[in-house]
Amino acid sequence: MKKFDLVNAPLFGATLIEAGAGTGKTYAIESLFLRLIIEKKLTVDQILVVTFTKAATEELKGRIRNKLINAKDTFKYGTNNDSLIYSLYEKYEDHALAGELINKALIDFNEAAIFTIHGFCARILSEYSFETGTLFDTELVTDQADLMQEVAEDFWRISLYEAAPEFISYSAKKLKGPEYFLKLLSRQVSSCKKIIPCIEKPSFEKLLYDYRIFIQRVRSIWSVSKDEIAQLMHDPAIKGNIYGKTEAASDGISGRDIKISALFSGMERFLNGRSVGFPLFDRFEYFTAEKINNSIKIKHKAPSHPLFDMCDMVLKSSRDIAAEFEKNILYLKREFIKYADTELKKRKKNRNIQYYEDLLTKVRDTLVSGSTGNDLSFRIRRKYMAALIDEFQDTDPVQYEIFSNLFDSEASVLFIIGDPKQAIYSFRGADIFSYMKAAARTGSKNTLTENWRSDPCLVDAVNAIFSFAEKPFVFDEISFTKGISGLKETRVDPDLSYAELTLWHMFSERYAANDKSLPIKEAEEIISESVASEVLRLTNTGDGEAKKGFREGDIAILVRTNDQARTVKESLLKRKIPSVIYSHENVFDSGEAAQLERVLAAVSDPSNVKSVRAALVTDIIGVTGGDIDSACQDPLLWDRLQAVFIECSHIWTRYGFIKMFRHFMKMEKVKERLVRFHDGERRVTNLLHLSEILHRASTEKNLGITGLLRWFSEQRDISGERLEEHLLRLESDDEAVKIVTMHKSKGLEFPVVFCPFNWGGSAVRGDEILFHDEGKERNPVLDLGRDERSVMSAGKELLSENIRLLYVSLTRAKKKCYLVWGRINSAETSAMAYLFHYARNRKSSGDDDIIKSLKDNMAGKKNEDLIDDLDDLVIKGKGSIGLSVLPPPDDIKYDIPEENAERLFCRNFTGKIDDTFRISSYSSIAARTSATHDIKDVDAGAVETYKDAKDLQEFSEKPDIFSFPRGARPGTFFHDLFESMDYSGPEAALREKLVAGKLAEYGFGGIWKMPVCDMIEKVLAVLLNAEGMTLKLSDIERKNRVNEMEFYFPLKTITPHTIKKVFGGLRGIKAGSDPDWTDNLLFAPAKGFMKGYMDMVFYHEGKFFLVDWKSNYLGTGLEYYGRNSLYETMERESYILQYHLYTLALHQYLKLKNTGYTYKDSFGGIFYIFIRGVDDSKSPGSGIYYDLPDISFIDRLGKVLIPGY
């Protein structure tokens, strides 16, 4: 493989460029783009550039545009700001023509064909819709999880609903549900051309027939011999360590009694008529003759019974059946993959939708479809005269087929740029073997070797690790070429303690006594503590390395898993070192998601005490266990805690999720509470991110409370498909240590890099094995049966990827790198076990079962041998690698640096902010304290009036409508009840059912059902006397009423004096009284808008009426709800102001909407119904307040309040 010449390389045919880490891959692409513009005279839309992420696409666009701008200046002025551009300047004589071509490219740059692979395929499908058979209105969906779930559930039903009961029971226990099959669907599986093993549908009817006979015999014997069997199983000859000791304890019960009782309970349930009889219950074998015979003491005779012999037959038969059932599951997995492939295509076609991967398969299928494909390939090649494919090592089989069909031609100009050593995304479907095939077919193979990222000694260290193994990346096709630093030598200190690559080992007695391995979790915690201490040493002032002046933002710690990231962050937090996590962790996996799910569950069902308690103790709400215990003893305290969820539940129901969430955050002061935690900003960020996602889901999918909760739960299932937009949002802190997953670190660089967790093993796990065959094409194969050969091949591929992951990790560092290695569980099959102790000591490392060979090799080495291997590596590093034992952690805390900043002082604000503009409401005007305008008024002024729990108990003993609890929650309950009710239609039984449901929903006992029903009957039957007519609410049909009618109207500037002045001309509602209620108004001046909610507006016999429900408690009898009492209440609570505002708003609305409306003929008045005091049979008129305001006063009020009235 030769070194690539950027200036003189030929621009024809297919060229492979292997660009090692830091060698300027992007620089090469932008330079080739410039050469194609100048030499081939191509336009920007004729050069196809494909990369694999949106971020990389945007970066390439910016880099290429800047390259063109610099080239334009060079060819115009002869400036030398880029060595390559200047070489081209000297190479081409016609500078004017080159400048003209570059200038045209810049003018047309918006048409540049720089795409992600999905963007490119979408463009092909759009531009060549007839050739590809694509409908114009096909919708691109970003999430096909629901469709995949639907297919999996349908297959589950088809396969199991008519199956044998025993197989259904076995599958339910083994597979759990449709999700088992759903996990089989992935990009890797969809690309497999071969699935093994090939298996026919097994037949187990005869086995089941015999088994059922055996079970019936056991059932018959058991029914008549239980006592005898119990006596036999208490035989002292049976070993006590297996069946329990026969000696009785102090309570007279022996261990044998307990054991036999449990076994008998299991057998009783198993033989119950409702039991399917398969699979066997746990410890069924204790009833078999074989088990009993093997449990007999020496020189004793085993008890015998026909049941024991029959259980032997049942056990053997069950094992045979289980084996056949396993084969059937294997058969179903294979059938599901075929079924899913067919059904997903069919259902997407029927719904006219496509997913991202469908873009690729559609283009691929068209290109390989004979004459149509050849014609399309020709037309695309004519459109794109040259192609630059970036990150080709991350391609998959489908993408490879697309590019090979399009540009595998002598006439094409194709540059494939990638690095197989950095192919680390197999979990996303990337296939290194596709790169190998492309490399084998490409005639011109080149490499970039100059590393412009890392210091020379770091380049030497990486060379030492990878260059002394015959097959450093396991496969012959992935070679390693020694890198050459493009930077000047900066290291002058030969002291190995400050070597650029520090290798910490854990082969000392402190960590690996007697050559024993450390548990993974323990090792992670130990390493994290040591890493945190070293970070502190690097960033604190002192001697040695610290003199280089590393800042926290210069340091990255690479982790493999999200758990490791959290462990490292905790260690840094102990030392108060600022840090930020960059990971692929999903926000639905966060602790805030789990807590929010609990809170929303409580909001959805406030009557569920268990859910409410679970929500209260979350950090989001912050109620302590002691508070919960106190609330259990104090019903009033519990009511207050529960009222939060009830209120939020109703806001959610009426106004949607996001309004409820914002109200909840404000009411409970969630932000203020969470920011007190050490990771408070992260918690708040996660919570707000989740709220945005839930709001979008609720609106786009039109989900109610139950639907949104179900969707939320599905997203929290880690087995489901995850969207990129659901990844954790980054905390913006440049001056913090970066904790980055190894996979996410690719493409990034940091001055200092810690690689503490690259010792992960290469043992293959799971029932389904994905690997590549040994044929020429190296096609992917899916083994559903976990064959030994398949496991060996998959293990070899996983080891190679782990080595590539180590390469990526080490090459992120610019100045300094730390690597940790030791005896840790599973590390014997890791990349470092291979490179440090296995491959460099062998001429051939191509063992068939390389994972087993690795294990055997590590098991045969003592700590001293392993250290000798590392010493040899240090020697080969020639001073670039320093070796030492992992240093123990220290307890030093991080010193926050003091900056020489200017002295700060508080500036005095001399301006004036107009705070009068707001949305006002009756509540905000009438309240004695500040009130929110967002939530509707429910019996404003009603307050909790119970003195203590004794009052509550007293009322509960004689329930009637007067003793019904009072306050905001009961008020909301009554409003909801009257809104949900049909006044004219339902029978008493239906009304009682409604009342019972609402009582339970609001957390009230069933003892109140009859008093509430009785009150409703009285309210609906009461005669309402209006001017010119008498009516009943039971005459009002649902279609003629509107509940919770919301209104806004513009508002002039008002003050308490304004209200007092306008109502001063209105006589009091009692004859001769003055409107002294206006003296209670204390609100600040306001303007903007007036907002409110009318409880009910109804239409009857040509007139509109306004109703307001009042659940105020005025006294224990009807006499407290007479005319004078109501007048006093109306004035005291400023309800006079309320109904005049509502009347004005309704009058304005009707005037605009109804052409024939006049106040005199069409408005019938207002009713304030105090529901506790309504009883026409005993006290006619009690509880009813009626008024018809004079139109002249309404007009006067309108002119004062509304601009332009």
ZIDADA-V26284 format. One record per backbone hydrogen bond with DSSP energy under -1.0 kcal/mol. CO is the residue of the C=O (numbers start at 0). NH is the residue of the N-H. If there is no record, write none. Layout:
BEGIN
co=CO nh=NH
co=CO nh=NH
END
This chain:
BEGIN
co=1 nh=446
co=4 nh=8
co=12 nh=413
co=13 nh=443
co=14 nh=415
co=15 nh=445
co=16 nh=417
co=17 nh=447
co=19 nh=22
co=21 nh=451
co=23 nh=27
co=24 nh=28
co=25 nh=29
co=26 nh=30
co=27 nh=31
co=28 nh=32
co=29 nh=33
co=30 nh=34
co=31 nh=35
co=32 nh=36
co=33 nh=37
co=34 nh=38
co=35 nh=41
co=42 nh=45
co=43 nh=112
co=45 nh=384
co=45 nh=385
co=47 nh=387
co=48 nh=114
co=49 nh=389
co=52 nh=56
co=53 nh=57
co=54 nh=58
co=55 nh=59
co=56 nh=60
co=57 nh=61
co=58 nh=62
co=59 nh=63
co=60 nh=64
co=61 nh=65
co=62 nh=66
co=63 nh=67
co=64 nh=68
co=65 nh=69
co=66 nh=70
co=67 nh=71
co=68 nh=72
co=69 nh=73
co=70 nh=74
co=71 nh=75
co=72 nh=76
co=73 nh=77
co=81 nh=85
co=82 nh=86
co=83 nh=87
co=84 nh=88
co=85 nh=89
co=86 nh=90
co=87 nh=91
co=92 nh=94
co=93 nh=97
co=94 nh=98
co=95 nh=99
co=96 nh=100
co=97 nh=101
co=98 nh=102
co=99 nh=103
co=100 nh=104
co=101 nh=105
co=102 nh=106
co=103 nh=107
co=105 nh=108
co=107 nh=110
co=108 nh=111
co=111 nh=113
co=112 nh=48
co=114 nh=50
co=115 nh=119
co=116 nh=120
co=117 nh=121
co=118 nh=122
co=119 nh=123
co=120 nh=124
co=121 nh=125
co=122 nh=126
co=123 nh=127
co=127 nh=131
co=128 nh=132
co=128 nh=133
co=134 nh=137
co=138 nh=353
co=143 nh=147
co=144 nh=148
co=145 nh=149
co=146 nh=150
co=147 nh=151
co=148 nh=152
co=149 nh=153
co=150 nh=154
co=151 nh=155
co=152 nh=156
co=153 nh=157
co=154 nh=158
co=155 nh=159
co=156 nh=160
co=159 nh=162
co=163 nh=167
co=164 nh=168
co=165 nh=169
co=166 nh=170
co=167 nh=171
co=168 nh=172
co=169 nh=173
co=170 nh=174
co=174 nh=176
co=176 nh=179
co=177 nh=181
co=178 nh=182
co=180 nh=183
co=181 nh=184
co=185 nh=189
co=186 nh=190
co=188 nh=191
co=193 nh=781
co=195 nh=783
co=203 nh=207
co=204 nh=208
co=205 nh=209
co=206 nh=210
co=207 nh=211
co=208 nh=212
co=209 nh=213
co=210 nh=214
co=211 nh=215
co=212 nh=216
co=213 nh=217
co=214 nh=218
co=215 nh=219
co=216 nh=220
co=217 nh=221
co=218 nh=222
co=220 nh=224
co=224 nh=228
co=225 nh=229
co=226 nh=230
co=227 nh=231
co=228 nh=232
co=231 nh=234
co=234 nh=237
co=236 nh=296
co=238 nh=242
co=239 nh=243
co=244 nh=255
co=248 nh=251
co=252 nh=248
co=253 nh=257
co=254 nh=258
co=255 nh=259
co=256 nh=260
co=257 nh=261
co=258 nh=262
co=259 nh=263
co=260 nh=264
co=261 nh=265
co=262 nh=266
co=263 nh=267
co=264 nh=268
co=265 nh=269
co=266 nh=270
co=271 nh=274
co=280 nh=283
co=282 nh=285
co=283 nh=286
co=284 nh=287
co=287 nh=291
co=288 nh=292
co=289 nh=293
co=291 nh=294
co=294 nh=238
co=296 nh=299
co=304 nh=308
co=305 nh=309
co=306 nh=310
co=307 nh=288
co=307 nh=311
co=308 nh=312
co=309 nh=313
co=310 nh=314
co=311 nh=315
co=312 nh=316
co=313 nh=317
co=314 nh=318
co=315 nh=319
co=316 nh=320
co=317 nh=321
co=318 nh=322
co=319 nh=323
co=320 nh=324
co=321 nh=325
co=322 nh=326
co=323 nh=327
co=324 nh=328
co=325 nh=329
co=326 nh=330
co=327 nh=331
co=328 nh=332
co=329 nh=333
co=330 nh=334
co=331 nh=335
co=332 nh=336
co=333 nh=337
co=334 nh=338
co=335 nh=339
co=336 nh=340
co=337 nh=341
co=338 nh=342
co=339 nh=343
co=340 nh=344
co=341 nh=345
co=342 nh=346
co=343 nh=347
co=344 nh=348
co=345 nh=349
co=346 nh=350
co=347 nh=352
co=351 nh=138
co=353 nh=140
co=354 nh=358
co=356 nh=360
co=357 nh=361
co=358 nh=362
co=359 nh=363
co=360 nh=364
co=361 nh=365
co=362 nh=366
co=363 nh=367
co=365 nh=368
co=369 nh=373
co=370 nh=374
co=371 nh=375
co=372 nh=376
co=373 nh=377
co=374 nh=378
co=375 nh=379
co=376 nh=380
co=377 nh=381
co=378 nh=382
co=379 nh=383
co=385 nh=47
co=386 nh=414
co=387 nh=49
co=388 nh=416
co=390 nh=393
co=391 nh=394
co=394 nh=430
co=395 nh=399
co=396 nh=400
co=397 nh=401
co=398 nh=402
co=399 nh=403
co=400 nh=404
co=401 nh=405
co=402 nh=406
co=403 nh=407
co=406 nh=408
co=408 nh=411
co=411 nh=12
co=412 nh=386
co=413 nh=14
co=414 nh=388
co=415 nh=16
co=416 nh=391
co=417 nh=18
co=418 nh=421
co=419 nh=422
co=421 nh=423
co=424 nh=427
co=424 nh=429
co=425 nh=428
co=430 nh=433
co=431 nh=435
co=432 nh=436
co=433 nh=437
co=434 nh=438
co=435 nh=439
co=436 nh=440
co=437 nh=441
co=443 nh=15
co=444 nh=1
co=445 nh=17
co=446 nh=3
co=447 nh=19
co=448 nh=483
co=450 nh=485
co=454 nh=458
co=455 nh=459
co=456 nh=460
co=457 nh=461
co=458 nh=462
co=459 nh=463
co=460 nh=464
co=461 nh=465
co=462 nh=466
co=470 nh=473
co=472 nh=474
co=474 nh=477
co=483 nh=450
co=494 nh=497
co=495 nh=498
co=499 nh=816
co=500 nh=881
co=501 nh=818
co=502 nh=883
co=503 nh=820
co=504 nh=885
co=507 nh=511
co=511 nh=514
co=512 nh=515
co=517 nh=824
co=518 nh=522
co=519 nh=523
co=520 nh=524
co=521 nh=525
co=522 nh=526
co=523 nh=527
co=524 nh=528
co=525 nh=529
co=526 nh=530
co=527 nh=531
co=528 nh=532
co=529 nh=533
co=530 nh=534
co=531 nh=535
co=532 nh=536
co=533 nh=537
co=534 nh=538
co=535 nh=539
co=542 nh=545
co=543 nh=546
co=544 nh=547
co=545 nh=548
co=550 nh=553
co=551 nh=554
co=553 nh=751
co=554 nh=737
co=555 nh=753
co=556 nh=739
co=558 nh=741
co=560 nh=564
co=561 nh=565
co=562 nh=566
co=563 nh=567
co=564 nh=568
co=565 nh=569
co=566 nh=570
co=567 nh=571
co=568 nh=572
co=569 nh=573
co=571 nh=576
co=572 nh=575
co=574 nh=893
co=577 nh=736
co=579 nh=738
co=581 nh=740
co=584 nh=727
co=585 nh=588
co=586 nh=589
co=589 nh=593
co=590 nh=594
co=591 nh=595
co=592 nh=596
co=593 nh=597
co=594 nh=598
co=595 nh=599
co=596 nh=600
co=597 nh=601
co=598 nh=602
co=599 nh=603
co=600 nh=604
co=604 nh=607
co=606 nh=608
co=607 nh=611
co=608 nh=612
co=609 nh=613
co=610 nh=614
co=611 nh=615
co=612 nh=616
co=614 nh=617
co=615 nh=622
co=617 nh=621
co=623 nh=627
co=624 nh=628
co=625 nh=629
co=626 nh=630
co=627 nh=631
co=629 nh=633
co=633 nh=637
co=634 nh=638
co=635 nh=639
co=636 nh=640
co=637 nh=641
co=638 nh=642
co=641 nh=645
co=642 nh=646
co=643 nh=647
co=644 nh=648
co=645 nh=649
co=646 nh=650
co=647 nh=651
co=648 nh=652
co=649 nh=653
co=650 nh=654
co=651 nh=655
co=655 nh=659
co=656 nh=660
co=657 nh=661
co=658 nh=662
co=659 nh=663
co=660 nh=664
co=661 nh=665
co=662 nh=666
co=663 nh=667
co=664 nh=669
co=668 nh=672
co=669 nh=673
co=670 nh=674
co=673 nh=676
co=676 nh=679
co=678 nh=682
co=679 nh=683
co=680 nh=684
co=681 nh=685
co=682 nh=686
co=683 nh=687
co=684 nh=688
co=685 nh=689
co=686 nh=690
co=687 nh=691
co=688 nh=692
co=689 nh=693
co=690 nh=694
co=691 nh=695
co=692 nh=696
co=693 nh=697
co=694 nh=698
co=695 nh=699
co=696 nh=700
co=697 nh=702
co=703 nh=707
co=704 nh=708
co=705 nh=709
co=706 nh=710
co=707 nh=711
co=708 nh=712
co=709 nh=713
co=710 nh=714
co=711 nh=715
co=713 nh=716
co=716 nh=719
co=722 nh=725
co=723 nh=726
co=725 nh=586
co=730 nh=732
co=736 nh=579
co=737 nh=556
co=738 nh=581
co=739 nh=558
co=740 nh=744
co=744 nh=747
co=749 nh=813
co=750 nh=814
co=750 nh=815
co=751 nh=555
co=752 nh=817
co=753 nh=557
co=754 nh=819
co=768 nh=782
co=770 nh=780
co=778 nh=772
co=779 nh=192
co=780 nh=770
co=781 nh=195
co=782 nh=768
co=786 nh=790
co=787 nh=791
co=788 nh=792
co=789 nh=793
co=790 nh=794
co=791 nh=795
co=792 nh=796
co=793 nh=797
co=794 nh=798
co=795 nh=799
co=796 nh=800
co=797 nh=801
co=798 nh=802
co=799 nh=803
co=800 nh=804
co=801 nh=805
co=802 nh=806
co=803 nh=807
co=804 nh=808
co=805 nh=809
co=806 nh=810
co=808 nh=811
co=811 nh=749
co=813 nh=454
co=815 nh=752
co=816 nh=501
co=817 nh=754
co=818 nh=503
co=820 nh=505
co=821 nh=823
co=822 nh=517
co=823 nh=826
co=825 nh=828
co=826 nh=829
co=829 nh=833
co=830 nh=834
co=831 nh=835
co=833 nh=837
co=833 nh=838
co=838 nh=841
co=848 nh=852
co=849 nh=853
co=850 nh=854
co=851 nh=855
co=852 nh=856
co=853 nh=857
co=854 nh=858
co=855 nh=859
co=857 nh=860
co=861 nh=865
co=862 nh=866
co=863 nh=867
co=864 nh=868
co=865 nh=869
co=866 nh=870
co=867 nh=871
co=868 nh=872
co=869 nh=873
co=870 nh=874
co=871 nh=875
co=872 nh=876
co=874 nh=877
co=876 nh=879
co=879 nh=500
co=881 nh=502
co=883 nh=504
co=898 nh=900
co=912 nh=914
co=915 nh=1086
co=917 nh=1088
co=919 nh=1090
co=920 nh=924
co=921 nh=925
co=922 nh=926
co=938 nh=941
co=947 nh=951
co=948 nh=952
co=949 nh=953
co=950 nh=954
co=951 nh=955
co=952 nh=956
co=954 nh=957
co=966 nh=970
co=967 nh=971
co=968 nh=972
co=969 nh=973
co=970 nh=974
co=971 nh=975
co=972 nh=976
co=973 nh=977
co=974 nh=978
co=975 nh=979
co=986 nh=990
co=987 nh=991
co=988 nh=992
co=989 nh=993
co=990 nh=994
co=991 nh=995
co=992 nh=996
co=993 nh=997
co=994 nh=998
co=995 nh=999
co=996 nh=1000
co=997 nh=1001
co=998 nh=1003
co=1004 nh=1007
co=1005 nh=1008
co=1007 nh=1011
co=1008 nh=1012
co=1009 nh=1013
co=1010 nh=1014
co=1011 nh=1015
co=1012 nh=1016
co=1013 nh=1017
co=1014 nh=1018
co=1015 nh=1019
co=1016 nh=1020
co=1017 nh=1021
co=1019 nh=1033
co=1023 nh=1030
co=1025 nh=1028
co=1028 nh=1025
co=1030 nh=1023
co=1031 nh=1034
co=1032 nh=1035
co=1036 nh=1039
co=1037 nh=1040
co=1039 nh=1098
co=1041 nh=1096
co=1044 nh=1093
co=1046 nh=1091
co=1048 nh=1089
co=1050 nh=1087
co=1053 nh=1085
co=1054 nh=1058
co=1055 nh=1059
co=1056 nh=1060
co=1057 nh=1061
co=1058 nh=1062
co=1062 nh=1065
co=1069 nh=1072
co=1072 nh=1067
co=1073 nh=1075
co=1074 nh=1077
co=1075 nh=1078
co=1076 nh=1079
co=1077 nh=1080
co=1085 nh=1053
co=1086 nh=917
co=1087 nh=1050
co=1088 nh=919
co=1089 nh=1048
co=1091 nh=1046
co=1093 nh=1044
co=1094 nh=1043
co=1095 nh=1106
co=1096 nh=1041
co=1097 nh=1104
co=1099 nh=1102
co=1102 nh=1099
co=1103 nh=1163
co=1104 nh=1097
co=1105 nh=1166
co=1106 nh=1095
co=1107 nh=1168
co=1109 nh=1170
co=1116 nh=1119
co=1117 nh=1120
co=1120 nh=1182
co=1121 nh=1125
co=1122 nh=1126
co=1123 nh=1127
co=1124 nh=1128
co=1125 nh=1129
co=1126 nh=1130
co=1127 nh=1131
co=1128 nh=1132
co=1129 nh=1134
co=1129 nh=1135
co=1130 nh=1133
co=1133 nh=1137
co=1134 nh=1138
co=1135 nh=1139
co=1136 nh=1140
co=1137 nh=1141
co=1138 nh=1142
co=1139 nh=1143
co=1140 nh=1144
co=1141 nh=1145
co=1142 nh=1146
co=1143 nh=1147
co=1144 nh=1148
co=1145 nh=1149
co=1146 nh=1150
co=1147 nh=1151
co=1148 nh=1152
co=1149 nh=1153
co=1153 nh=1156
co=1157 nh=1161
co=1158 nh=1162
co=1161 nh=1103
co=1164 nh=1105
co=1165 nh=1186
co=1166 nh=1107
co=1167 nh=1184
co=1168 nh=1109
co=1168 nh=1170
co=1169 nh=1172
co=1174 nh=1178
co=1178 nh=1181
co=1180 nh=1183
co=1182 nh=1169
co=1184 nh=1167
co=1186 nh=1165
co=1189 nh=1193
co=1190 nh=1194
co=1191 nh=1195
co=1192 nh=1196
co=1193 nh=1197
co=1194 nh=1198
co=1195 nh=1199
co=1196 nh=1200
co=1197 nh=1201
co=1200 nh=1051
co=1201 nh=1204
END
